[in-house]
Amino acid sequence: MASNWPTVKIGDLLEIKHGFAFKGEHFTNKGEFVLLTPGNFKEEGGIKLKGDKEKFYSGQFPDEYLLDKGDIVVAMTDLTQNAPILGSSALIPQTGKYLHNQRLGKVINLKTDRAVPEFVFYLFNMPMVRGQIKGSATGATVKHTAPSRIYDVSTLLPPLPVQRRVAGILSAYDELIENSQRRIRILEAMARALYREWFVHFRFPGHEHHPRVASPRGEIPQGWEVKTLSAVAEVNRAQINARSAPEELQYIDISSVSPGQIDSITTYAFVDAPGRARRIVQHGDVLWSCVRPNRRAHAQVMHPEPSTIASTGFAVLTATKAPFTFLYFATTTDDFVAYLTNNATGAAYPAVTAATFEKADLLVPPAPLLKNFGGATIPMAEEIHTLQRQIQNLRRTRDLLLPRLLSGQIEVAAIPETAAA
């Protein structure tokens, strides 16, 4: 029972070692070693490697900062006030690939006669522990902490058999989440590969008997046209004002969108919502962050709540004469990202405008081929949406269980082995 569990300090269980100060001139976009920073961390715990948050390192470094599978690292610094990952932990998934940045702490000298590593991973991600770590942090804008402050964080410590059981229950949820995420990646890769095959390499059904003609973009299939985006989509179709606004809205902020997905949606009363909460979105819309387009902060909106509103920092693209999946893939290619990046203005915060999107050239095939593409890819988008909803439900259940299991509010004996299956 939890009443019999001792209260201990984190420092009684382990030590934390700061990482290495890697030199910026050796950061690369590709390479053998992934340099982990707080930007790689998910708020709920674990490592998230995608988009501009993935950095590689090509310089020399001490071997002790190359992490092994099963190592536990803790984020010692928040990214921004809107990205609170301070105290979040991650289990390293692979030996010899990940490097230990100085803004991360590595768990060392773990007293395994008192705590098992998998339990410690979940312990750091427990709201009560995370809250104490955040409370220990300093800094006006970006918070940071130190190992000595983490050592003073208090927690209940269940017996080793209970720790293993708790870790097993929670990891079962994480495995289901990862399986769903893997299926999403496969579906996305399949849909994008089909787009490239048909509309980049021109190997669409019947292409063998389809003549090509000259165009400003080189030879293209006969009947295809180079059009501006505004010919097949609207940009920023509608927005709310004080008179038309709902009492409550679901808000999508720029910081909540990472390449290819909406990470979170925040509910506000309209009177409390940020002033930028104005763009109305609907099913199938494409969100594109206008600021720093090279970061690829874009996502497709699927079945939003009626009162879902996006920041005015987004361009909201609504397909009018093409399937929404065609619009999404056409506006997220490397070439399109390069077009946006080259047309961004502003030194500190390079940005594009709605007009930049409207004037973009797209190669548009005839309507029957567009319809066929939609018929093939919209079901994939729907399945991805279903999997994302399942992931949300699994996370919600896991996050409800996490503090209750770790605090002893729920006895682990009451949770069946297949609880998360």
N, C-alpha and C positions, 0 to 999 in steps of 0.2 A: 504494500500500500504506500501511496505517496507520503502519508504522514510519517512513515518510518524512513523515508529517504533523507540522507543528509544534505544540508545546504553547503555547497563548496564554492570556492572562487575558481575562475578559469585558470588562474595562475597555479592552482594546486594540481592541475591536470596536465599542463603542457607549457611549452615555450613557443614564442613567435619570433621568427627571424625576418628582418627586412630584406628586400631584394636588392639587385644590383642597379647602379645608375648607368643604364645603357646610353650610348652616345647617339644623338639624333642624326648625325651625318651617315650612320650605318643603317637607318630604317629604310626598308624597301617594300615594294608592293607584292613581291613574290620571293620565295626562298625556302630554305630547309627548316629554319627555326621560327616559330610563332612567338612574338614578344607579347606576353600577357600584360594588360594594364586594367585598371578599373573599367575601362570602356568595353572590355570583353565579358563583363559580368551581367547576369540576369538579376533583376531585383529580387526574385524569389529564390535565388541561389543557382549555382551552376555556371557553366561557361557558354557564352553565345558568340560564335565566330561568324561574322558576315559583314559584307559591305565595308565601309571605311573604318570600322572598328577593328579590323584584322590587320596587324602590322607584322612584318618579318624583319629579321636582323641578320646582317651579313658581316658584322665585325667580330673581333675577338672578345671572349668573355671567360671568366673563371668557370670551370666545370661544375662547381657546387651550385650554380644558378640554373643548371639544366634540370628540369623537374622530372620525376619518375611517376609512373602510373600509380594512382592511389594517394599521392601527396595531396594534402589539404592546403589551399591558399585562401587568404581572407583579404577582402578589399579594405584598405586602410584609409581611402580617400573617396569622397563622393565625386561624381562627374560634375554636376551642376545642382542647383536647388531643385530642379525638375527631374533629376535622375538620381534618386536616393539609393545607392547601392552600398553605402558604407556598412561594413560588418558582414556583408553577404559572403558566403564561402563557396568554394568549388572543389570537386574532386578531379584531379588531373586524369584524363582518360587514356593517355598514351605515354610511354617512356621515350625520352630522347627527342622530343619535338617542341616542348613549351619552355619558355624562359621566364624567369622570376624577376619582374620589374620592382623597383624600389618602393612603389606605391602599394605593393602587396605584401602581406605577411605570410610566411610559410610556417605551418605548424611543425615543430620539431620536439624531440624528447617527450613525446606523448607517453604518459604512464599507462601502458596497456593493461596493467593489473587493476586499473580504476575506470578506464573508458576505452571503448573500441572506436576506431577511426570513423566508420560509417555513422555512428551515433554522433560523434563530434561535428561532422559535416552538417547534420540536421540541427544540432544544438545551436550552431552559429546562425542558422536561418530561422530560429524560433523568435517570434516577435518580441518576447520579453527580453531575450538576450540582445537582439538587434537594437532594441530601444535603449538599453543601458550603454551599448557601445556608442550609439549616436549621441547619448547624453554626455559621454566622455570627450566628444570631439570639440575641436576649436576651429576658428576660422570664420571670417565675416561672410564671405561669399561661398566658398567651397570648403566643406568641413573635412577635417582629417584627424586621425587619432594615432596613438602609439601603443606598442606592445604593453608597456607598463600600465597603461590605463585599462586595457582589455583584461589584464590579469586580475583587476579588482572587481570585474563583473561577477555577480553571484548567480547560482543556478542550483536547482535540485539535481541530485545525481542518483538515478536508479541503479539497481544491481546489474552486473554484466549480462545475465540472461535476459533481463528486461530490455536493456539497451539493444541487444542483438535483435530481439523481437520487434521493437519499435523501428529500428533501421530497416528490417525486412519488410514490414508493412508499408512504410513510406517509399522505399525503393521500388516496390511493386507498382505503385502509382507512377513513379518517375519512368519506369520501363514502358508502361502503357503510353505515357505522354511521348516518349522518344519514338516508339513504334509509329504513332500517328504522325509525328513530325517527319519521320522517314517516308511514310506514304505520301505526305504532302509534297516533299521534295521530288519524289518520283513523278507524281502527276504534273507538277510544274515543269519539270524537265521534258516530259513527253509533249505537253502543249507547246512549249517554246520551240522544241525541235520540229514539230509539225509546222509552226509558223515559218521557221527558217527554211524548211524543205520546200514549202509552197511559194513563199513570197520573197525569199532572198535568193535561193538557188533555182527557183522556177520549175521545180519538179512536182508540180501539182497534177492531179488526175487528168490524163489526156494531153500532157505537155508535149509528148512525142510528135503529135500532129498539129501543134500550134505554132504558127510562124512568129518571128520576132521582128520588131521594127525599131528604128532609131528614136532616141529620146534624149532630153538633157541629162538623164542618168544612165546613158548607154543603151544597149539593146534591151528592150523589154518585150514581153509577149503582146501580140496584137490585141487591141481592145482594152489594154490596161492604160491607166492615166496617172500622171503626176498631178496631185491636187494639194491645195493647202489643207491643213487640219480643219480649218473652219468650214470646209465643204462637207465634212463627214461628222463633225462634232461641234457642240457648243462649249464655250469656255466660260465658267462662272455664270451658269444659267440663272441662278436666283439666289437671293439672300434675304435674311429676315431683318426687320426693323422693330422698333419698340412697340408699334401697334399690331404687328402680325406675329410677334414672338410667342412661343408657348411658355407656360409658367415654368416648366422644367425642360431642360435639354440635355442631350448626351453629346459631349464636346470632344472633338478630335483635335488635339494640339500637334504642332509640328514635331515636338520632342517625343510624341507617342507613336510616330511612324518611322519604321526602319525599312531598309530595302525589301520591298515585296510584301509587307504586312503591317497591319495596325496592331500595335502592341497593347494599347490600352485606350479605353474611352471613359471619360470622367463625367459624372452626373452633376449638374448644377441647377439651382433655381436661376431663372433668367436674370433676376436682379443681382445675383452674385457672380454671374458668368464673366469671364474675361471680355474686354471690349472687342477683341478680335474674333469672337464667336459669332460669325455672321453667315458663312457660306452654307447654303442648303445642299445636302447630298441625297442621292437616291440610288437604288439598286443598280449596280453595274458601273457607276461613276469611277473614274480614275482620279486619285489624288496625287498631285505632284507638288512637292515643296518648291517654292519659288526662290528660296535662299540656298545658296551653295548647291546647285543642282548636281555637281560632281559627286555629292554624297548619296545620290540615288534614293532619297526619301520619297518613295512612291508606294501606292497600294491600290488595290481594287476594292471597292465597297460592295459588300454582298448582304442583301436583305437587312438594311439598317432599320433601327427603330424610326418611326415617323418624325420624331423630334431630334434626329441626329444632325448636328451642325459642325462644320469644320472651320478652322482658323482662316482668316483672310490671308494668311501667309501661304496658303495652298492655291494652286490653280486647280479647279474642279472641272474635269473633262467629261462631258456627257455625250455618248455616241448617239447620232441621229440617223446616219445612213450607212451604218456598218455594225456588225455584232460588237458588243462591248469587249469581248475577249480580243478581237482584232485590234481595237483601239488601244487596249492595254499593252499588247505585245509590240505594236508598232511604235508606241511612245516610250518603251523601256529598253530598246536596243542600244548597243554601244554607240552607234551612229547618232541616234537621237540624243543621248546623253551628251555626246561631244558637241552637237549643235547647240544645246542649251548652255553648256559650259562656255562655249566660244562667244555666245551672245549675252552672257551675264555682264552686268555693269556694277561698279562699286568696288573699292579696294578692300575695305574691311569685311563687308558682307556682300560678296558678289551675288546678284539676284537677277532673275528674269521677270517679265511681266506677262499678263494675259495675252498681249499682242504677240509676244515671242512665240507662244504656243499656236496662236491662230495662224501665223504666217509660216509655220513649219511645213515643209514639203513631205507628203506621204505618197507612196506608190500604191494606188488603189486598183484592185482587180475588178472584173465585172461582178454584178450582184449575185449571180448564181454561185460563183466560187466563194464569195463572202458568206453566203448562206450555208454552204457546205462546211466551211471552216467553223462557223458558229455552231452548227449541229454537232461537230466533232469535239469542240473545246468547251462549250458552255456546260455540258454534263461534268466535265473535269473540274471546272470552277465550282460547280455546285457540290461536288464531292469534297473538294478542298475546304469549302465553307463548313460542311457537316463535320469534317475532321477537326477543324479549328474550334467548333462549338464543343465537341467532345473533349478536346484538350482543356478548354476553359472550365468545363464541369469537373474534370479530373483534378485540375489544379485547385478549384474551389473546395472540393472534398478533402484533398490532401492538406490544404492550408487550414481547414477547420480542424482536422485531426491532429496536425502537428503540435500546436500548443497544448492540446488536451492530453495527448499521449506523453509528451515530455514533462508535463507538470503532474501527471498521475491522475488527472480528472477522469480519464477513461482507463480502466484496467486493460492491459494488453491481452489478457486471457479472454476478454469478452469480444475480441476482434478475431474472426476466423482467418485461417491461413489464406483463403482465396478472396479476402475482402476487396482487394484492388483488381481482381481478375475479371 
